[in-house]
Every structure is written in structure tokens, then in C-alpha cells.
Amino acid sequence: MKLMIASDIHGSSYFCDYLMKRYEEEKPEKLLLLGDLLYHGPRNALPDIYEPKSVIEMLNSIKDQILCVCGNCDCDVDQMVLEFPIMADYAWLYLDGIEIYATHGHVVNQDRPLPGMKGVLLCGHTHVPKIEECGDFVYLNPGSVSIPKKDSRNSYMILEDGTFYWKDVVSGETYQEYRYL
């Protein structure tokens, strides 16, 4: 299964449009969103072309292909306008022989994993792409679609055949990969 993974769109129609272009090119079976879809949050500057209504339209247009977990900037009002569920704190996925715990990262994260965590802990929240092997689990972060931090790229990930690929959302260029299996 080919899975596209993205986090922290924060209402940027500019970068969400690029994400939709990459989605059409990549042709994944599902798009996993790790939260913070519409609101930019009080700690972040406004992203390029902050238009949450346009982001709503773009994401709703592929609602049947989206899996989503709730970020710290997502709320009940967002769920009223988005036509796919966004309020779950986490999702357990079993893909290509990999056990994946997907969450936004503001509660469970690399520094506060679940007891007995194994497999892949997949989080957004920090806006910084990362790979870190942490004993029985691997912490992976796709970075941010719209507000990258620490000189990182606007990015997303692809999981295919046991390998995670970090890609630039504007160019689609792969800039990092991690083979899990």
C-alpha cells in the first residue's frame, strides 16, 4: 500500500494546493493527515495565503481518501465544515508489516511515548522532519506542509514497500528516506 503522510497545513491554501498536486502525481491509496489543518495557531505566523475555506474545499474533494488525527489547533468547529473525521487523537495502522501509531504529537511523542511502544511512532506538531530510533520504536515526523521550522523544507512523506520518503511539497523531490523493514 502506498500512503501519503502530511501534517500542519495550518490553513495555507498556497501549500495545500501543492499538496493536492503531489497527491495527484503520487497516486497513493490514502492520505494520512496528522492534524492542524485549518487554524494557524497563536504561536505561528500566518502561513502563505491563509485561506482556510479554500483548504476545506480542497480536502473535502478527496474526503474518501483521507485518514486524519486531531492536532492541537483543530476543534469541533473544524469538524463541522470538514466532511471526513478529524477528531480522533490517534490511529493504529498496520501497513506492509509495520505497526504504526499515528498522532499529532502534542500529547504522545518522542519524549512521551506510550508504555511499551513498538514499531513506528508517527507525529507532526514540531514542524521539523525527523527520524530517530528510540529502542523498540522509531520516531518519524514528516515536517510541516506550510510552516516548516529549523530551516527545514515544506514537506510530506510517502510510505511505500516499507520505506518512508520525505519529499519537498513544492517540487516533489525526495530529500531523505528511511527503510523500516
C-alpha positions as CSV (number, residue, x, y, z in Angstrom):
1,M,0.0,0.0,0.0
2,K,1.2,3.5,-0.8
3,L,0.4,6.0,1.9
4,M,0.9,9.8,1.7
5,I,1.5,11.4,5.1
6,A,1.3,15.2,5.8
7,S,0.9,17.4,8.8
8,D,0.4,21.0,9.8
9,I,-1.3,22.7,6.8
10,H,-2.5,25.5,9.1
11,G,-5.0,26.9,6.6
12,S,-2.5,27.7,3.9
13,S,-4.3,27.3,0.5
14,Y,-1.0,28.1,-1.2
15,F,0.8,25.0,0.2
16,C,-2.3,22.8,0.4
17,D,-2.7,23.3,-3.4
18,Y,0.9,22.0,-3.8
19,L,0.0,19.1,-1.6
20,M,-3.0,18.3,-3.8
21,K,-0.8,18.4,-6.9
22,R,1.6,16.0,-5.3
23,Y,-1.3,13.8,-4.2
24,E,-2.5,13.6,-7.9
25,E,1.1,12.8,-9.0
26,E,1.9,10.2,-6.3
27,K,-1.5,8.4,-6.6
28,P,-1.4,7.0,-3.0
29,E,-4.2,4.8,-1.8
30,K,-4.8,7.1,1.2
31,L,-3.7,10.5,2.6
32,L,-2.9,10.4,6.3
33,L,-3.2,13.9,7.9
34,L,-1.5,14.3,11.3
35,G,-3.6,17.4,12.4
36,D,-3.5,21.2,12.4
37,L,-5.4,21.5,9.2
38,L,-7.2,24.9,9.2
39,Y,-6.1,27.3,12.0
40,H,-2.5,28.7,12.2
41,G,-2.4,28.8,16.0
42,P,-1.3,31.6,18.2
43,R,2.4,30.6,18.2
44,N,2.8,30.6,14.4
45,A,2.9,33.4,11.9
46,L,0.2,33.4,9.3
47,P,1.3,30.9,6.5
48,D,1.4,31.9,2.8
49,I,-2.1,32.7,1.5
50,Y,-4.0,31.9,4.7
51,E,-7.4,30.8,3.3
52,P,-8.9,28.0,5.4
53,K,-12.1,28.0,3.3
54,S,-10.1,27.0,0.2
55,V,-8.2,24.3,2.3
56,I,-11.7,23.0,3.3
57,E,-12.7,22.7,-0.3
58,M,-9.5,21.0,-1.4
59,L,-9.5,18.4,1.4
60,N,-13.3,17.7,1.1
61,S,-12.8,17.0,-2.6
62,I,-10.8,13.9,-1.6
63,K,-12.7,13.1,1.6
64,D,-13.0,9.4,0.9
65,Q,-9.2,9.0,0.6
66,I,-8.3,10.8,3.9
67,L,-7.4,9.4,7.3
68,C,-6.9,12.0,9.9
69,V,-6.0,12.6,13.6
70,C,-6.6,15.7,15.6
71,G,-4.0,18.3,16.2
72,N,-3.7,20.8,19.0
73,C,-5.1,23.6,16.7
74,D,-8.1,21.5,15.4
75,C,-11.5,21.8,17.1
76,D,-15.2,20.8,16.9
77,V,-16.0,23.8,14.6
78,D,-13.4,22.4,12.1
79,Q,-15.2,19.1,12.1
80,M,-18.5,20.9,11.2
81,V,-17.0,22.0,7.9
82,L,-14.7,19.1,7.0
83,E,-16.5,16.0,5.5
84,F,-14.2,13.4,7.0
85,P,-13.5,12.6,10.6
86,I,-10.7,14.7,12.2
87,M,-11.3,14.4,16.0
88,A,-9.6,11.1,16.8
89,D,-6.5,11.5,19.0
90,Y,-4.6,8.7,17.2
91,A,-4.8,5.9,14.7
92,W,-3.3,2.5,14.8
93,L,-2.3,1.3,11.3
94,Y,-0.8,-2.0,10.2
95,L,0.8,-1.5,6.7
96,D,3.4,-3.5,4.9
97,G,4.2,-5.4,8.1
98,I,4.7,-2.2,10.0
99,E,2.8,-1.3,13.2
100,I,2.2,2.5,13.1
101,Y,0.9,4.7,15.9
102,A,-0.1,8.0,14.2
103,T,-0.9,11.0,16.3
104,H,-0.3,14.8,16.1
105,G,2.5,14.7,18.7
106,H,1.4,17.3,21.3
107,V,0.5,14.6,23.9
108,V,2.2,11.4,22.8
109,N,5.5,12.0,21.2
110,Q,9.2,11.0,21.1
111,D,9.8,12.2,24.6
112,R,6.5,10.9,25.9
113,P,5.8,7.6,24.1
114,L,3.1,5.1,25.0
115,P,4.3,2.5,27.5
116,G,5.7,-0.5,25.6
117,M,5.7,1.5,22.4
118,K,6.9,-0.6,19.4
119,G,7.0,-0.1,15.7
120,V,6.7,3.4,14.3
121,L,5.6,6.5,16.2
122,L,4.4,8.9,13.5
123,C,3.9,12.5,14.7
124,G,3.7,16.0,13.3
125,H,3.4,19.1,15.6
126,T,7.1,20.2,15.7
127,H,7.2,21.2,12.0
128,V,10.6,19.6,11.8
129,P,11.2,16.4,9.7
130,K,12.9,13.8,11.8
131,I,14.0,10.1,12.1
132,E,15.1,8.8,15.4
133,E,15.5,5.2,16.5
134,C,14.3,5.0,20.1
135,G,14.9,1.5,21.3
136,D,11.8,-0.6,20.4
137,F,10.3,2.1,18.3
138,V,11.3,4.6,15.6
139,Y,10.1,8.2,15.8
140,L,9.2,9.7,12.4
141,N,8.0,13.2,11.6
142,P,7.1,14.4,8.1
143,G,7.6,18.1,9.0
144,S,5.1,20.8,8.0
145,V,3.3,21.4,4.7
146,S,3.1,25.1,5.3
147,I,5.2,26.4,8.2
148,P,8.5,24.5,8.4
149,K,10.8,25.2,11.3
150,K,14.6,25.0,11.9
151,D,15.5,25.6,8.3
152,S,13.6,22.6,7.1
153,R,11.6,22.3,3.9
154,N,7.8,22.4,3.3
155,S,7.4,18.7,3.3
156,Y,5.3,15.5,3.3
157,M,6.1,11.8,3.4
158,I,5.3,8.7,1.3
159,L,5.3,5.2,2.8
160,E,5.7,2.5,0.2
161,D,7.1,-1.1,0.5
162,G,8.5,-0.5,4.0
163,T,10.3,2.7,3.1
164,F,9.5,6.2,4.2
165,Y,10.4,9.0,1.8
166,W,10.5,12.7,2.8
167,K,9.6,15.0,-0.1
168,D,9.5,18.7,-0.8
169,V,5.9,19.7,-1.2
170,V,6.6,22.3,-3.9
171,S,8.9,20.2,-6.2
172,G,8.0,16.7,-5.2
173,E,11.7,15.9,-4.8
174,T,12.8,13.2,-2.4
175,Y,15.4,14.6,0.0
176,Q,15.5,11.8,2.7
177,E,14.5,8.2,3.2
178,Y,14.3,5.6,5.9
179,R,13.9,1.9,5.3
180,Y,12.0,0.3,8.1
181,L,11.9,-3.3,7.1
